[in-house]
Amino acid sequence: MSAAESYTRATRSSNLKLDDLEIGDLDWLIAAGMVRESLATRLIRLRAEFDTISRGPYSRTLRPALRGFPLARQYFVEYAIAEAPARIDAATAEEIAVRVLDLFLDPNCPACGGRGFNGGYGAPTLRCPTCRETGKRQHFWKNDAQEQYAGWLMSSIEAKIDSALGEMRRYLRQR
């Protein structure tokens, strides 16, 4: 089980016992509390919450129902505005941040379900024109600066999450 899955399971656990012999759910929660990067742990919880409710056909309309969404969105927008280059104003940085957060939560193409094609299983296989066979949602930006900033924001999110999970693992190794 990956560190993100272990942490997510721990956030929903009712078995919060501290055991000296093995690492349990409470240990993961303690390690997450010791991580310096609170934005990363919020985004991990938000993605897990989204994955829980996004199993149905109306997942895109359920985003406001996420309990952690407003606070995670606020933190992420503040981070995006603070890190924006000089040529991108605050309103544009906020717009890009919201779109990047949406893409972070639901990266798969809605037309093909992330496969890159439709059909199969005895029917003809048709390439997905919506995502151009990538299986990922496409976002189009107004200019190259916005596209570069959005790409940087997405990679920044992933780097922060990887760093936070690595910190959790290090804290648990020291235990």
RODO-2510 file (C-alpha; in nm, 4 decimals, decimal comma):
residues 175
     n   res          X          Y          Z
     1     m     0,0000     0,0000     0,0000
     2     s     0,1375     0,3409    -0,0927
     3     a     0,1985     0,6160     0,1610
     4     a    -0,0903     0,8233     0,0215
     5     e    -0,3282     0,5285     0,0542
     6     s    -0,2095     0,4545     0,4087
     7     y    -0,2560     0,8172     0,5099
     8     t    -0,5992     0,8334     0,3460
     9     r    -0,7062     0,5137     0,5212
    10     a    -0,5836     0,6576     0,8506
    11     t    -0,7942     0,9732     0,8083
    12     r    -1,1062     0,7568     0,7908
    13     s    -1,0065     0,5037     1,0559
    14     s    -1,1831     0,4483     1,3852
    15     n    -0,9040     0,2193     1,5093
    16     l    -0,6658     0,4766     1,6519
    17     k    -0,4527     0,2588     1,8746
    18     l    -0,0864     0,3257     1,9323
    19     d     0,1118     0,0036     1,8989
    20     d     0,4830    -0,0279     1,9736
    21     l     0,5320    -0,3203     1,7358
    22     e     0,3756    -0,2052     1,4120
    23     i     0,2855     0,1160     1,2359
    24     g    -0,0850     0,1883     1,2626
    25     d    -0,3298     0,4529     1,1509
    26     l    -0,2537     0,6807     1,4443
    27     d     0,1150     0,6784     1,3510
    28     w     0,0280     0,8035     1,0005
    29     l    -0,1844     1,0845     1,1446
    30     i     0,0930     1,1866     1,3834
    31     a     0,3460     1,1833     1,0985
    32     a     0,1133     1,3950     0,8824
    33     g     0,0828     1,6459     1,1662
    34     m     0,4603     1,6774     1,1786
    35     v     0,4911     1,7569     0,8066
    36     r     0,5815     2,1213     0,7443
    37     e     0,3783     2,1448     0,4225
    38     s     0,0097     2,1674     0,5205
    39     l    -0,1031     2,2439     0,1641
    40     a     0,0202     1,9032     0,0494
    41     t    -0,1647     1,7116     0,3206
    42     r    -0,4819     1,9100     0,2448
    43     l    -0,4527     1,8227    -0,1239
    44     i    -0,3974     1,4531    -0,0462
    45     r    -0,7133     1,4492     0,1666
    46     l    -0,9067     1,6462    -0,0966
    47     r    -0,8082     1,4053    -0,3753
    48     a    -0,9078     1,1083    -0,1581
    49     e    -1,2415     1,2716    -0,0780
    50     f    -1,3006     1,3425    -0,4460
    51     d    -1,2102     0,9853    -0,5432
    52     t    -1,4630     0,8579    -0,2890
    53     i    -1,7567     1,0507    -0,4342
    54     s    -1,6525     1,0555    -0,8009
    55     r    -1,7590     0,7019    -0,8836
    56     g    -2,0880     0,8112    -1,0407
    57     p    -2,1772     0,9768    -1,3701
    58     y    -2,2384     1,3146    -1,2020
    59     s    -1,8963     1,3506    -1,0432
    60     r    -1,8201     1,6835    -1,2107
    61     t    -2,1245     1,8463    -1,0472
    62     l    -2,0390     1,7077    -0,7024
    63     r    -1,7245     1,9169    -0,6563
    64     p    -1,9006     2,1751    -0,4328
    65     a    -2,0114     1,8868    -0,2059
    66     l    -1,6514     1,8186    -0,1022
    67     r    -1,6090     1,9247     0,2602
    68     g    -1,2413     2,0074     0,2232
    69     f    -1,2718     2,1886    -0,1097
    70     p    -1,3289     2,5505     0,0048
    71     l    -1,0328     2,5605     0,2428
    72     a    -0,7975     2,3687     0,0112
    73     r    -0,9011     2,5972    -0,2761
    74     q    -0,8329     2,9059    -0,0649
    75     y    -0,4877     2,7812     0,0414
    76     f    -0,3970     2,6783    -0,3109
    77     v    -0,5117     3,0082    -0,4648
    78     e    -0,3110     3,2026    -0,2051
    79     y    -0,0059     2,9894    -0,2856
    80     a    -0,0582     3,0373    -0,6617
    81     i    -0,0913     3,4154    -0,6311
    82     a     0,2195     3,4376    -0,4104
    83     e     0,4248     3,2289    -0,6554
    84     a     0,2939     3,3900    -0,9759
    85     p     0,5536     3,5513    -1,2011
    86     a     0,5391     3,9282    -1,2473
    87     r     0,3747     3,9065    -1,5913
    88     i     0,0670     3,7257    -1,4481
    89     d    -0,1669     3,9375    -1,2365
    90     a    -0,3513     3,8102    -0,9263
    91     a    -0,6887     3,7597    -1,0976
    92     t    -0,5318     3,5543    -1,3765
    93     a    -0,3254     3,3561    -1,1264
    94     e    -0,6440     3,2745    -0,9323
    95     e    -0,8227     3,1635    -1,2509
    96     i    -0,5297     2,9411    -1,3478
    97     a    -0,5059     2,7995    -0,9944
    98     v    -0,8729     2,7007    -0,9915
    99     r    -0,8394     2,5282    -1,3298
   100     v    -0,5203     2,3500    -1,2222
   101     l    -0,6881     2,2328    -0,8998
   102     d    -0,9802     2,1004    -1,1054
   103     l    -0,7376     1,9203    -1,3345
   104     f    -0,5485     1,7831    -1,0318
   105     l    -0,8663     1,6350    -0,8873
   106     d    -1,0026     1,4895    -1,2110
   107     p    -0,7303     1,4455    -1,4754
   108     n    -0,9098     1,1870    -1,6919
   109     c    -1,0991     1,2730    -2,0088
   110     p    -1,4767     1,2549    -1,9433
   111     a    -1,5505     1,1367    -2,2991
   112     c    -1,3425     0,8175    -2,2851
   113     g    -1,2965     0,7721    -1,9113
   114     g    -0,9194     0,8070    -1,9363
   115     r    -0,8656     0,5232    -2,1859
   116     g    -0,7967     0,7305    -2,4979
   117     f    -1,0523     0,5346    -2,7009
   118     n    -1,4156     0,4255    -2,6951
   119     g    -1,5651     0,0954    -2,7944
   120     g    -1,3947    -0,2406    -2,7884
   121     y    -1,5306    -0,5684    -2,6500
   122     g    -1,6717    -0,6782    -2,9824
   123     a    -1,7471    -0,3246    -3,1041
   124     p    -1,5160    -0,1121    -3,3176
   125     t    -1,2529     0,0787    -3,1248
   126     l    -1,2742     0,4516    -3,1910
   127     r    -1,0018     0,6962    -3,0986
   128     c    -1,1155     0,9683    -2,8616
   129     p    -1,1081     1,3047    -3,0425
   130     t    -1,1719     1,4994    -2,7219
   131     c    -0,8398     1,4117    -2,5573
   132     r    -0,6520     1,3199    -2,8763
   133     e    -0,5958     0,9641    -2,7468
   134     t    -0,4091     1,0739    -2,4334
   135     g    -0,6832     0,9825    -2,1866
   136     k    -0,6238     1,3142    -2,0077
   137     r    -0,8390     1,6249    -2,0067
   138     q    -0,7118     1,9038    -2,2286
   139     h    -0,6951     2,2618    -2,1079
   140     f    -0,6296     2,5473    -2,3425
   141     w    -0,4703     2,8621    -2,2095
   142     k    -0,4784     3,2137    -2,3499
   143     n    -0,1029     3,2383    -2,4054
   144     d     0,2254     3,0570    -2,3513
   145     a     0,2988     3,2315    -2,0210
   146     q    -0,0268     3,1029    -1,8718
   147     e     0,0358     2,7530    -2,0043
   148     q     0,3885     2,7494    -1,8598
   149     y     0,2648     2,8787    -1,5247
   150     a    -0,0150     2,6187    -1,5151
   151     g     0,2345     2,3429    -1,5910
   152     w     0,4647     2,4722    -1,3206
   153     l     0,1743     2,4841    -1,0706
   154     m     0,0752     2,1255    -1,1498
   155     s     0,4303     1,9986    -1,1126
   156     s     0,4646     2,2047    -0,7946
   157     i     0,1583     2,0333    -0,6450
   158     e     0,2975     1,6901    -0,7266
   159     a     0,6399     1,7813    -0,5863
   160     k     0,4877     1,9125    -0,2622
   161     i     0,2804     1,5962    -0,2212
   162     d     0,5795     1,3703    -0,2906
   163     s     0,7880     1,5677    -0,0423
   164     a     0,5179     1,5497     0,2275
   165     l     0,4740     1,1750     0,1805
   166     g     0,8512     1,1307     0,1963
   167     e     0,8603     1,3266     0,5221
   168     m     0,5857     1,1061     0,6645
   169     r     0,7817     0,7951     0,5698
   170     r     1,0981     0,9355     0,7328
   171     y     0,9121     1,0165     1,0553
   172     l     0,7707     0,6652     1,0613
   173     r     1,1140     0,5077     1,0050
   174     q     1,2478     0,6940     1,3084
   175     r     0,9732     0,5558     1,5304
***
